[in-house]
Amino acid sequence: MDHEQRIEWFAREIVPHEGDLRRWLARRLRSLANAEIDEIVQEAYAQIWKANIAAIHKPRAYLFVSARNIVGQIARRNKVVPIELMGDIEVLDLHSEEVSADRQISARQEVDRLNQAIALLPEKCRQAFLLKKVEGLSQREVGARMGIAESTVEKHLSKAMAILSRLMTTDCAETAQRDEEVAHARHRS
C-alpha cells in the first residue's frame, strides 16, 4: 500500500471514530484532562500508522484497544499515579506488571482469534456485541442505535457470547491438541 492509499485508509477507517474514542476515554477515565486524552489519541494514531494495516480487520476495535493499551503504558511508566486514575484504570482491567514478549505475542494471537471469531457472528449479533463491549454502550443505547428493543439486544448479546464461547473454546482445545502432538513428535525424534 502506498503512502496515498495509507492516508485514504486512515481517513476512512480510523479518523471517523475519534469522537467516539474521546467520549469512551472521558467516560471511563474521568480523572484524565482533555490534554491527556489528546495525547492518548495521538499516540494511538501513531501506533496504528506504523502498524501493518493489511492485518487490521476491525479498525475501530483496533483503535480502541490501542488507546486502552496506551493508558496502561502511561500508568506503568509514571512513578506517581493519581489515586483517581488508579480507580479508572481498574475499569479498563489493565495490569501494572511488565509483560514478557511471549505473553505479548500470545495476547496478540488471542486478540486475532477473537477478531476472527467476532467476524463469524451473525450481523446483528456482531453489531450488538461491538456496540456493547467495544464502545461501552448500555443495552438501552445499543437498542436505540440499532433501532431494536432492549430485550432483542439482550438476545443478540446472549447469542453472540454463546457463539464466541464455543468458537474460542474449540479453537483453544484444537490449539492445545496440536501443541501436544508437536511436543509428542519432538519427544519421539
N, C-alpha and C positions, 0 to 999 in steps of 0.2 A: 504494500500500500504506500503510495507516495505521500508527500507532505500535504498536498492539497486535499487528497482523499481523507487523510487523517483529520485534518481540520474540519472537513464536512461531517465526518462520522462523529467527532467530538461535539460539534454544534448541534447535531441532530439527536444523538443518543445520550449525552451527558448533561450539557448545559440546561436543557429544559427542566431538569429535576432539581436544580439548585435551590429554588424556593422551598420545595418540599423538604429537602435535606436541611436547610436552615431552620425551618419550623420544627422538624424532628429533633435536631440537636437542641434547640432552645427549650422544647418541651421536656426532653429527657435530662438535659444538663442545665438546670435553671441557674446554677451559680456562675456559668460562663458569661463573660461580657461579649457584646457583639464583635469586638475586635478579635477575641479568641475564636469565635465561631468563624470569622473571616479567615483566620489562619488555618483552621482545620479544613475548611472548604478548599482553600488554595492548595494546601498540601495534598488533599485527596485528588484534586485535578492534576497536580504534578505527578503523582504516582500512577494515575491512570494514563497520562500522556506517555509515560515511559514504558507502560505495560505492553504486552503483545495483545493488541486489541482484537486480533482474529480469534483469540481464545476466550474473549469475553462474550458470553452468550446472553447474559442478562445485565446490560449496562447499568440500569437503575439500581439493582441489587448490589452490583459490584461497587458502585459509588457509595452506597450506604455502609457496606461492610468496610470499605477503605476508611471512611470517616470514623467509624467505630474503633477500628484498629489504631488510628492516629491518636484518638483520645487516650487509649491505653498506653501508647508510646509516650505521650506527654506526661501522664501520671507516673510512669516508671522513671522517666528522665528527671523530673522535678524532685528535689530533695524534700521540699516542704509542699504539701498539697493541702489546700484549704479543706477543712472538715466538710463543708457543704459539697465540694466536688467529690469527696470520697463516697458520700451517700448517693450522689448522681451516678458515679462510676459503677456502683453496685447494680444499679438498674440495667446497665449495659452488660453486666456479667463479665467484666474484664478482670484479669488476674495480674498481680504485680510481679510475679516471678519471671525470671528470664526464660525464654523458650528456646530449646535446642533446635538445631537445623532439622533434625529428624522429625521433631514434633511439628515444626513449621511445614515441612513437606507433607507430613501425614494430614495436617489440618487442611492444607490446600487440596489434597486429594479428596478429603471428606467433603469439602465445600463443592468441589467439582461433581462428585457423586450426587450430592444433594441437589445441585442445579440441574443435573441430568434427570433426576427423579421428578423434580418440580416441573420440568418441561413435558413430562409424560402425563401430567394431571389433565383431566378434562378442563376445558377453557374456563368455565365458571368457577370451578374449584380452585384452579390456579390463581385466577384473579382475586378471589376472596382471600386466599391464603397470603398472597403477596401484599394486599392492602392491609391485612391484619398483622401479619408477622414482620414484614419488612418496613412498611410505612408506619406501623404502630397505631392504626386507626381502631376505634372501638367498633363493636359489631354494628351498632346503630349507624356510625359513619360509613362503614363498609356498605351497609344496606342502602344508604342514601346515595352513595357514589355509584353503586351498581344498579340502582332502581329496583331493588327487591326488598322483601320483608326481612326483618331481623331474624326470624325463625328460619328462613331459607338460607340466610348467611350461615347460621349455625349448622345447618345440614351440609352445606358445601364445605365448611371447615372440618366437620367430623369426617366426611368422606375423604377430603384431602389428607388429613392426618392418618387415617387408616391406610390409604394407598401408600403414602410416604413411609409409614412404619413398615409395611410389608416389603416395599422395594428396598429400603435401606437395610432391613434385617436380612433379606435374601441376598443382597449384594455383599453384606459383611460375612455371611455364612459361606458364600462362594469364595470370597477372598481368603478367608481363613482356611478353607479346604485346599485351595490352590497353594497357599503358603506351606501348609502341612505336607502336601505332595512334593513340593520342591525340596523342602528340608529332608524328607524321607529319601528322595532320589539322590541328593548330595551325600547322605549318610551311606548309601549303598555303593557309591563310586569311590 
